[in-house]
Each structure stands twice: as structure tokens, then as C-alpha cells.
Amino acid sequence: MSSQVQFPKEFYQLMEELQVVDFVLVELTLYLDTHPEDYAAIQQFNEASYHRRILVPKVEQYMGPLQQFGHSYSGYPWNWNQAPWPWQI
């Protein structure tokens, strides 16, 4: 039997914002692969990247690490294997 984890409303807002920023970063990465000298796009990419660095720790406060291999800190006890995973929300 699986129990559904409920998070505060703020978490869902942060998670949606993170998904938007991640989408922007993927799209800008693809664009910059073919337009490497577009200064405005590079600025947008860097702004989105900075915004993501601010958002990730806020999301991780609620659900633990989003990335492995040292990109995210772990709580105690080790919480990398705890559900729900980001795509399960």
C-alpha cells in the first residue's frame, strides 16, 4: 500500500517554477548550440541558470536532493532513495 505525500502549497509553486526554468535552459542550450555568438541568448541562459541555483535548495528543503553525484546535499539519514521522486509529483 502506497501513501501519498502531501507538500505545502509553496512546494508545488516552487516545483512548477523549477520545471519552467529547466525547460528554458534546455531550449536555450539547443539554440546556443547553433547560435553560439548570440550574446542576448547567453545572458538569458546565465540568468536562468542563476535562478535555478536559487530555486533548487528551496525545493530540496521539502523533498531532499534532486540530483546525485555531489550536485545536491543529503540530509541525515541518507535521503536520496526516499520517494516521491520529482517526476512522481
C-alpha positions, 0 to 999 in steps of 0.5 A, a space after each residue: 500500500 502506497 501513501 501519498 505525500 502531501 507538500 505545502 502549497 509553496 512546494 508545488 509553486 516552487 516545483 512548477 517554477 523549477 520545471 519552467 526554468 529547466 525547460 528554458 535552459 534546455 531550449 536555450 542550450 539547443 539554440 546556443 548550440 547553433 547560435 553560439 555568438 548570440 550574446 542576448 541568448 547567453 545572458 538569458 541562459 546565465 540568468 536562468 541558470 542563476 535562478 535555478 541555483 536559487 530555486 533548487 535548495 528551496 525545493 530540496 528543503 521539502 523533498 531532499 536532493 534532486 540530483 546525485 553525484 555531489 550536485 545536491 546535499 543529503 540530509 541525515 539519514 541518507 535521503 536520496 532513495 526516499 520517494 516521491 521522486 520529482 517526476 512522481 509529483 
